[in-house]
Amino acid sequence: MGALEKIREIEAEMARTQKNKATNYHLGTLKAKLARLRSELLIEQTGGSSSGSSGEGFDVARLGDARVALIGFPSVGKSTLLSTLTATDSEVAAYEFTTLTCVPGTMQYKGSRVQVLDLPGIIEGAAHGKGRGKEVIAVARSADAILIVLDAGKEGLNRHREILETELETVGLR
């Protein structure tokens, strides 16, 4: 059942529901569902979820059934992974800190819509505000899951995984 059909069903149910003290809560929940469906429909029609324009900077509208944040050091492949998993075109370059804001994308997985967030790379000391780390970690806190992206070629020398886990644990993410 598509979004338009769901909207029509909810509007029909609201029309046949009597308005009184006993039905106020039910009508309120229907209005909330209607508003959510209309905003999702608007985002889909404008292409906002796949073009990365459904939010400004780090303020990204929650969309779909789940939210996954991609966390890692600069230039480890977070943007490439996002572009591969979703239809989003996230800028990829050979230099560090190509991604400066949160870039959202959506993918389908077993009938569910999953929002994937490409976050700027974090560095050691991010939990204490170094390199916009607090903003990046705040977005990660709002996610349902965090996917730590590592560069296998650099991992043995630089202990990136250990540093990332320490930064996340510092702010209470486990």
Residue pairs with C-beta under 8 A, 6 or more apart in sequence:
3 37
3 40
3 41
3 44
4 41
6 33
6 37
7 34
7 37
7 38
7 41
10 30
10 33
10 34
10 37
11 34
13 30
14 27
14 30
14 31
14 34
17 23
17 26
17 27
17 30
19 27
39 61
40 63
42 48
43 49
43 54
43 61
43 63
46 53
47 53
48 54
49 63
49 104
49 105
49 106
49 115
50 86
50 87
50 88
50 105
50 106
51 88
51 89
52 88
52 89
52 90
52 103
52 104
52 105
54 60
54 61
54 63
54 104
55 61
55 102
55 104
56 101
57 101
57 102
58 101
58 102
58 135
58 136
58 138
58 139
60 102
60 104
60 117
60 139
62 115
62 142
63 104
63 106
63 113
63 115
64 106
64 112
64 113
64 114
64 115
65 112
65 113
65 114
66 112
66 114
66 115
66 144
66 145
67 114
67 115
67 117
67 142
67 143
67 144
67 145
68 114
68 115
68 116
68 117
68 143
68 144
68 145
68 146
68 147
69 117
69 119
69 139
69 140
69 143
69 145
69 146
69 147
70 78
70 81
70 82
70 116
70 117
70 118
70 119
70 147
70 149
71 78
71 119
71 122
71 136
71 140
71 146
71 147
71 148
71 149
71 164
71 168
72 78
72 121
72 122
72 148
72 149
72 150
72 151
72 160
72 164
73 121
73 122
73 123
73 150
73 151
73 154
73 160
73 163
73 164
74 96
74 97
74 98
74 120
74 121
74 123
75 94
75 95
75 96
75 98
75 121
75 151
76 121
76 149
76 150
76 151
76 154
76 160
77 149
77 151
78 99
78 118
78 119
78 121
78 149
79 90
79 91
79 92
79 98
79 99
79 103
79 118
80 90
80 92
81 118
81 149
82 88
82 90
82 103
82 105
82 116
82 118
83 89
83 90
83 92
83 105
85 105
85 107
85 116
86 105
86 106
86 107
86 116
87 105
88 103
88 104
88 105
88 118
90 99
90 103
90 105
90 118
91 98
91 99
92 98
96 121
97 120
97 121
99 118
99 119
99 120
99 121
100 120
101 120
102 117
102 118
102 119
102 120
102 139
103 117
103 118
104 115
104 116
104 117
104 118
105 115
105 116
105 117
105 118
106 113
106 114
106 115
106 116
107 113
107 114
107 116
108 114
117 139
117 143
119 136
119 139
119 140
120 132
120 136
122 131
122 133
122 136
122 137
122 164
122 167
123 130
123 131
123 133
124 130
124 163
124 167
125 131
125 133
125 167
126 133
126 134
126 136
126 137
126 167
127 133
127 134
127 137
127 167
127 168
127 170
127 171
128 170
133 167
137 167
137 168
137 171
137 173
140 146
140 168
140 173
141 171
141 173
146 168
146 173
148 161
148 164
148 165
150 160
150 161
150 164
151 160
154 160
155 161
168 174
